Amino acid sequence: MSDFDQFRSETRAWLEANCPPEMRKPMSSDEDTFWGGRHAKYSSELQRIWFERMRDRGWTVPHWPKEYGGGGLDGEQTKILRQEMAAISARLPLVSFGISMLGPALLKYGTDAQKQEHLPKIAAGLIRWCQGYSEPNAGSDLASLQTRAESDGDDYLITGQKIWTSYANYADWIFCLVRTDASGKKHDGISFILFDMTSKGVSTKPILLISGKSPFCETFFDNVRVPKSHVLGTVDRGWDVAKYLLQHERAMISGMGERGAGRPLGQIAVDSIGADAQGRLDDAMLRGQIASFEVDEAALACAAERAADLAKAGQAHPAFSSAMKYYGTELNKRRHEILMSSGGIDALEWESQRSHEGARPRAWLRTKANSIEGGTSEVMLGIVAKRILDLPGA
């Protein structure tokens, strides 16, 4: 037996013994996601048990070094762990922008002190992070941002506004782009800085979406005092950090196109439509749409695995995350279109207990923002055309 085969066998046995059966079921609502943070609440005692067991093993971030609270697994071991979790439909023990976005940037650009300060807290789910990128006049053209950081001794005074800040009203800290020098080109003079959301001068205001719910906020900074030591990377070179982090954000968004621990679409559709005499979904047209979707879903999963392998080998194309983000976005929108079609008139219920307060139509409406957040689909296609296909400009 090879070392990897042994690791797979041991991992399978550990998951079987430690993942509660309730944590192997599809999530029924956003409340089933554990985000961590200072004021974190568990949806159940079993969710707490599952999180703590994975945390203690370092498997909330299995690929991070052990010194930062990770599992110290190599690329192949991490892949095996994810495969074995998927095999039993195990839920992620912790979902965090600290894990999916800030963590990789800290590992690459952070000082030893910054890594020691923030990474273990992210791994342990102690601090919940939000992202301060977009502004009212700096969305797709992010480098036009105007939130400024003025030098004041050993600190910066930050003044400005961010928008579409996901979960800012629940976050403990923010990683934020600010302008520290306005004298040069717009991509220059930007710094990437970290600070506590409880700092004096920080306020948030939720933005209500058409779905009736929203994770988004407006975030305001009024002379927020932040130590200069909180800058990640080089002062005025924050655009380098921002671009690196965007690759991980787009990869995270592309992952919405994969089913993960959810039930297959065909099974969900049978609940509403029923099966024919051969046990198949009793709607040939919808059956074909689901089959086509599942082929594309499998292709996305393979592409994501290949992208991860290339990244570990240092051979990844920096623009490939844009292609993945576009593909995953469109696939996730297709999934929810199919879910609406398979639910028929019942899928239009908006507030009933039976529909879990309209979970299906609200989720369908929410997917419309997938093609905007993290870079619009038009911008992603432009990047693919220019940097991957080498097509000529207009």
C-alpha positions as CSV (number, residue, x, y, z in Angstrom):
1,M,0.0,0.0,0.0
2,S,1.4,3.4,-1.0
3,D,1.6,6.3,1.5
4,F,-1.3,8.0,-0.3
5,D,-3.4,4.9,-0.2
6,Q,-2.7,4.6,3.5
7,F,-3.6,8.3,4.0
8,R,-6.9,7.8,2.2
9,S,-7.8,4.7,4.3
10,E,-7.0,6.5,7.5
11,T,-8.8,9.7,6.4
12,R,-11.9,7.7,5.4
13,A,-12.0,5.9,8.7
14,W,-11.5,9.1,10.7
15,L,-14.3,10.9,8.8
16,E,-16.6,8.0,9.2
17,A,-16.0,8.0,13.0
18,N,-16.0,11.8,13.5
19,C,-18.4,13.4,11.0
20,P,-22.0,13.3,12.6
21,P,-24.7,11.9,10.2
22,E,-26.5,15.3,10.5
23,M,-23.4,17.0,9.0
24,R,-23.7,14.8,5.9
25,K,-27.0,16.2,4.9
26,P,-27.6,19.1,2.4
27,M,-27.9,22.4,4.1
28,S,-31.5,23.7,4.3
29,S,-30.6,27.4,4.6
30,D,-27.8,29.9,4.9
31,E,-28.1,29.4,8.7
32,D,-26.5,26.0,8.3
33,T,-23.2,27.6,7.3
34,F,-20.7,28.2,10.1
35,W,-18.8,31.4,9.5
36,G,-17.0,31.7,12.9
37,G,-16.1,35.1,14.4
38,R,-16.3,36.7,17.8
39,H,-20.1,36.4,18.0
40,A,-20.4,33.1,16.1
41,K,-23.5,31.0,16.7
42,Y,-23.9,27.3,15.9
43,S,-27.0,26.1,14.3
44,S,-26.8,22.9,16.4
45,E,-24.7,21.1,18.9
46,L,-23.6,18.7,16.2
47,Q,-22.3,21.6,14.0
48,R,-20.2,22.7,17.0
49,I,-18.8,19.1,17.5
50,W,-18.0,18.7,13.8
51,F,-16.2,22.1,13.6
52,E,-14.2,21.5,16.7
53,R,-13.1,18.1,15.6
54,M,-11.9,19.4,12.3
55,R,-10.3,22.5,13.8
56,D,-8.4,20.4,16.3
57,R,-7.0,18.3,13.5
58,G,-6.1,21.3,11.4
59,W,-8.5,20.4,8.7
60,T,-10.4,23.7,8.5
61,V,-7.4,24.7,6.4
62,P,-5.7,21.3,5.8
63,H,-3.2,22.8,3.3
64,W,-1.8,25.5,5.6
65,P,1.3,25.0,7.7
66,K,0.7,23.5,11.1
67,E,2.4,26.5,12.8
68,Y,-0.6,28.6,11.6
69,G,-3.3,26.2,12.7
70,G,-3.4,24.2,9.5
71,G,-3.1,20.5,8.8
72,G,0.3,20.6,7.1
73,L,-1.0,18.4,4.2
74,D,0.6,18.4,0.8
75,G,-1.4,18.9,-2.4
76,E,-2.2,15.2,-3.0
77,Q,-3.3,14.7,0.6
78,T,-5.5,17.8,0.5
79,K,-7.1,16.5,-2.6
80,I,-7.7,13.1,-1.0
81,L,-9.3,14.7,2.0
82,R,-11.7,16.7,-0.1
83,Q,-12.6,13.6,-2.2
84,E,-13.4,11.6,0.9
85,M,-15.4,14.5,2.4
86,A,-17.4,14.7,-0.9
87,A,-17.9,10.9,-0.9
88,I,-20.0,11.2,2.4
89,S,-21.4,14.6,1.5
90,A,-19.7,16.1,4.6
91,R,-20.3,19.8,5.1
92,L,-17.4,22.2,5.3
93,P,-16.8,22.8,9.0
94,L,-16.0,26.5,8.5
95,V,-16.7,28.9,5.7
96,S,-14.6,32.1,5.8
97,F,-13.3,34.9,3.5
98,G,-10.2,34.6,5.7
99,I,-9.7,31.1,4.4
100,S,-10.7,31.5,0.8
101,M,-9.3,35.0,0.1
102,L,-7.2,36.7,2.8
103,G,-5.3,33.7,3.9
104,P,-3.5,33.0,0.6
105,A,-2.5,36.7,0.4
106,L,-1.2,36.6,4.0
107,L,0.8,33.5,3.3
108,K,2.4,35.2,0.2
109,Y,2.8,38.8,1.3
110,G,2.5,38.9,5.1
111,T,5.3,39.5,7.6
112,D,6.0,36.9,10.2
113,A,4.2,39.0,12.8
114,Q,1.1,39.4,10.6
115,K,1.0,35.7,9.8
116,Q,1.3,34.7,13.5
117,E,-1.3,37.3,14.4
118,H,-4.0,36.5,11.9
119,L,-3.6,33.0,10.4
120,P,-4.2,30.9,13.5
121,K,-7.3,33.0,14.3
122,I,-8.7,32.4,10.8
123,A,-8.0,28.6,11.1
124,A,-9.7,28.5,14.5
125,G,-12.7,30.5,13.3
126,L,-12.1,33.2,15.9
127,I,-12.2,36.2,13.5
128,R,-14.7,36.8,10.6
129,W,-13.4,38.9,7.8
130,C,-15.0,41.0,5.1
131,Q,-13.6,42.6,1.9
132,G,-13.3,46.3,1.3
133,Y,-12.8,46.6,-2.4
134,S,-15.7,48.1,-4.5
135,E,-16.8,51.7,-4.1
136,P,-19.8,53.6,-5.5
137,N,-17.7,54.9,-8.4
138,A,-15.1,52.1,-8.5
139,G,-16.7,48.7,-9.3
140,S,-15.5,47.0,-12.4
141,D,-12.8,49.8,-12.6
142,L,-11.6,49.0,-9.1
143,A,-8.4,50.9,-9.5
144,S,-10.3,54.2,-9.6
145,L,-11.0,53.8,-5.8
146,Q,-10.9,57.0,-3.8
147,T,-11.0,55.9,-0.1
148,R,-7.9,57.6,1.2
149,A,-5.5,56.9,3.9
150,E,-3.6,60.0,5.2
151,S,-0.4,59.6,7.1
152,D,-0.5,60.7,10.8
153,G,2.7,59.6,12.6
154,D,2.7,55.8,13.0
155,D,-0.9,55.6,11.8
156,Y,-3.1,56.2,8.8
157,L,-6.5,58.0,9.0
158,I,-8.8,56.3,6.6
159,T,-11.8,58.1,5.2
160,G,-14.2,57.0,2.4
161,Q,-16.8,54.5,1.5
162,K,-17.1,50.9,0.3
163,I,-20.1,49.2,-1.2
164,W,-21.3,45.6,-1.8
165,T,-19.2,44.6,1.3
166,S,-20.5,41.1,1.9
167,Y,-21.4,40.5,5.6
168,A,-19.8,43.7,6.8
169,N,-22.4,44.0,9.5
170,Y,-21.3,40.6,10.9
171,A,-17.5,40.9,10.3
172,D,-14.9,41.4,12.9
173,W,-12.1,42.7,10.7
174,I,-11.8,44.0,7.1
175,F,-9.1,43.7,4.5
176,C,-9.3,46.9,2.6
177,L,-7.9,48.8,-0.4
178,V,-7.1,52.4,0.3
179,R,-5.3,55.2,-1.6
180,T,-2.1,56.2,0.1
181,D,-0.8,58.3,-2.8
182,A,-2.9,60.1,-5.4
183,S,-0.1,61.7,-7.4
184,G,0.6,58.9,-9.9
185,K,-1.3,56.5,-12.1
186,K,-4.5,55.0,-10.7
187,H,-3.0,51.5,-10.2
188,D,-0.2,53.0,-8.2
189,G,-0.5,54.6,-4.8
190,I,-3.0,51.9,-3.5
191,S,-2.3,50.0,-0.3
192,F,-3.8,46.9,1.2
193,I,-4.5,47.3,4.9
194,L,-6.2,45.3,7.7
195,F,-8.2,46.7,10.5
196,D,-10.8,46.0,13.2
197,M,-14.4,46.7,12.3
198,T,-15.0,47.9,15.8
199,S,-12.6,50.8,15.3
200,K,-14.0,54.3,15.9
201,G,-15.4,55.8,12.7
202,V,-16.5,52.5,11.1
203,S,-20.2,52.0,10.3
204,T,-22.2,49.7,8.0
205,K,-25.6,49.9,6.4
206,P,-27.2,46.7,4.8
207,I,-28.4,46.8,1.2
208,L,-31.7,45.1,0.5
209,L,-31.8,43.1,-2.7
210,I,-34.8,42.1,-4.9
211,S,-34.7,38.7,-3.2
212,G,-35.8,40.4,0.0
213,K,-32.5,39.4,1.7
214,S,-28.9,40.4,1.2
215,P,-25.4,39.7,2.5
216,F,-24.3,43.1,1.2
217,C,-23.6,46.4,3.0
218,E,-22.4,49.9,2.5
219,T,-19.4,50.5,4.7
220,F,-18.3,54.0,5.8
221,F,-15.0,55.1,7.2
222,D,-14.7,58.5,9.0
223,N,-11.1,59.2,10.1
224,V,-10.5,55.6,11.2
225,R,-7.1,55.3,12.8
226,V,-5.1,52.3,11.8
227,P,-1.4,51.5,12.6
228,K,0.8,51.6,9.5
229,S,2.1,48.1,10.6
230,H,-1.3,46.8,9.4
231,V,-0.4,47.3,5.7
232,L,-0.1,44.0,3.9
233,G,2.7,44.0,1.4
234,T,4.5,47.2,0.3
235,V,2.9,50.6,0.8
236,D,1.6,52.0,-2.5
237,R,1.9,48.5,-4.1
238,G,-1.4,47.1,-2.8
239,W,-2.6,46.5,-6.3
240,D,-0.2,43.5,-6.5
241,V,-1.9,42.0,-3.4
242,A,-5.4,42.9,-4.7
243,K,-4.8,41.1,-8.0
244,Y,-3.5,38.0,-6.3
245,L,-6.4,37.9,-3.9
246,L,-8.9,38.4,-6.8
247,Q,-7.7,35.2,-8.3
248,H,-8.7,33.4,-5.2
249,E,-12.0,35.2,-4.9
250,R,-12.9,34.3,-8.5
251,A,-11.9,30.7,-7.9
252,M,-14.2,30.7,-4.8
253,I,-17.1,32.1,-6.8
254,S,-16.5,29.6,-9.6
255,G,-17.0,26.9,-7.0
256,M,-20.6,27.9,-6.7
257,G,-21.0,26.0,-10.0
258,E,-20.2,22.7,-8.3
259,R,-22.9,20.9,-6.4
260,G,-20.8,20.1,-3.3
261,A,-22.8,18.4,-0.6
262,G,-26.2,19.2,-2.1
263,R,-28.5,16.6,-3.6
264,P,-28.3,15.9,-7.3
265,L,-30.8,17.9,-9.4
266,G,-32.5,14.8,-10.7
267,Q,-33.5,13.7,-7.2
268,I,-34.8,17.1,-6.3
269,A,-36.9,17.3,-9.4
270,V,-38.4,13.8,-8.8
271,D,-39.7,15.2,-5.4
272,S,-41.9,17.7,-7.3
273,I,-42.6,16.0,-10.7
274,G,-42.4,12.3,-9.9
275,A,-40.9,9.3,-11.7
276,D,-42.1,7.4,-14.7
277,A,-42.6,3.6,-14.9
278,Q,-38.9,3.1,-15.4
279,G,-38.0,5.2,-12.3
280,R,-36.8,8.1,-14.4
281,L,-37.8,11.8,-13.9
282,D,-41.2,12.0,-15.5
283,D,-40.3,15.0,-17.8
284,A,-38.1,14.1,-20.8
285,M,-37.2,17.7,-21.6
286,L,-36.2,18.6,-18.0
287,R,-34.4,15.2,-17.8
288,G,-32.3,16.3,-20.8
289,Q,-31.5,19.7,-19.3
290,I,-30.4,18.1,-16.0
291,A,-28.2,15.6,-17.9
292,S,-26.5,18.4,-19.9
293,F,-26.0,20.4,-16.7
294,E,-24.4,17.5,-14.8
295,V,-22.0,16.9,-17.7
296,D,-20.9,20.5,-17.5
297,E,-20.8,20.4,-13.7
298,A,-18.4,17.4,-13.9
299,A,-16.3,19.4,-16.5
300,L,-16.0,22.3,-14.1
301,A,-15.0,20.0,-11.2
302,C,-12.2,18.5,-13.4
303,A,-11.1,22.0,-14.6
304,A,-11.0,23.2,-11.0
305,E,-8.8,20.2,-10.0
306,R,-6.5,20.8,-12.9
307,A,-6.2,24.4,-12.0
308,A,-5.3,23.5,-8.4
309,D,-2.6,21.1,-9.6
310,L,-1.1,23.7,-12.0
311,A,-1.1,26.3,-9.2
312,K,0.8,24.0,-6.9
313,A,3.3,23.3,-9.6
314,G,3.7,27.0,-10.3
315,Q,2.4,26.6,-13.9
316,A,-1.1,28.2,-13.6
317,H,-2.0,31.0,-16.0
318,P,-2.9,34.1,-13.9
319,A,-6.0,34.7,-16.0
320,F,-7.4,31.2,-15.7
321,S,-9.3,32.1,-12.6
322,S,-11.3,34.6,-14.7
323,A,-12.4,31.8,-17.1
324,M,-13.3,29.6,-14.1
325,K,-15.3,32.4,-12.5
326,Y,-17.3,33.0,-15.7
327,Y,-18.0,29.3,-16.2
328,G,-18.9,28.7,-12.6
329,T,-21.2,31.7,-12.5
330,E,-23.1,30.7,-15.5
331,L,-23.4,27.1,-14.3
332,N,-24.7,28.2,-10.9
333,K,-27.4,30.3,-12.6
334,R,-28.4,27.4,-14.8
335,R,-28.7,25.2,-11.7
336,H,-31.2,27.6,-10.1
337,E,-33.1,28.0,-13.3
338,I,-33.6,24.2,-13.4
339,L,-34.6,24.2,-9.7
340,M,-37.3,26.8,-10.5
341,S,-38.5,24.8,-13.5
342,S,-38.6,21.6,-11.6
343,G,-40.6,23.1,-8.7
344,G,-43.4,24.4,-10.9
345,I,-45.8,26.8,-9.2
346,D,-44.7,25.6,-5.8
347,A,-41.3,27.2,-6.5
348,L,-42.9,30.6,-6.5
349,E,-43.9,30.4,-2.8
350,W,-42.3,33.4,-1.1
351,E,-43.1,33.3,2.6
352,S,-44.6,30.0,3.6
353,Q,-43.2,27.6,6.2
354,R,-43.4,24.8,3.6
355,S,-41.0,26.7,1.3
356,H,-38.7,27.7,4.1
357,E,-39.6,31.3,3.6
358,G,-39.3,31.1,-0.2
359,A,-35.8,29.7,-0.1
360,R,-35.8,28.5,-3.7
361,P,-37.0,31.7,-5.5
362,R,-34.9,33.9,-3.2
363,A,-31.8,31.8,-4.0
364,W,-32.7,32.0,-7.8
365,L,-32.9,35.8,-7.6
366,R,-29.7,36.0,-5.6
367,T,-27.8,34.2,-8.4
368,K,-28.3,37.1,-10.7
369,A,-25.6,38.9,-8.8
370,N,-23.1,36.2,-9.5
371,S,-22.3,37.7,-12.9
372,I,-21.5,41.0,-11.2
373,E,-19.6,40.2,-8.0
374,G,-15.9,39.5,-8.1
375,G,-15.7,41.1,-11.6
376,T,-18.6,41.2,-14.1
377,S,-19.0,38.5,-16.7
378,E,-18.2,41.0,-19.4
379,V,-14.9,41.9,-17.7
380,M,-14.1,38.2,-17.2
381,L,-14.7,37.5,-20.9
382,G,-12.5,40.5,-21.8
383,I,-9.6,39.1,-19.7
384,V,-10.0,35.7,-21.3
385,A,-10.0,37.1,-24.8
386,K,-6.9,39.3,-24.2
387,R,-4.8,37.2,-21.9
388,I,-5.6,33.6,-22.7
389,L,-6.8,33.7,-26.3
390,D,-4.4,36.6,-27.3
391,L,-7.2,38.2,-29.4
392,P,-6.4,41.7,-30.7
393,G,-7.9,44.7,-28.9
394,A,-10.7,46.9,-30.5
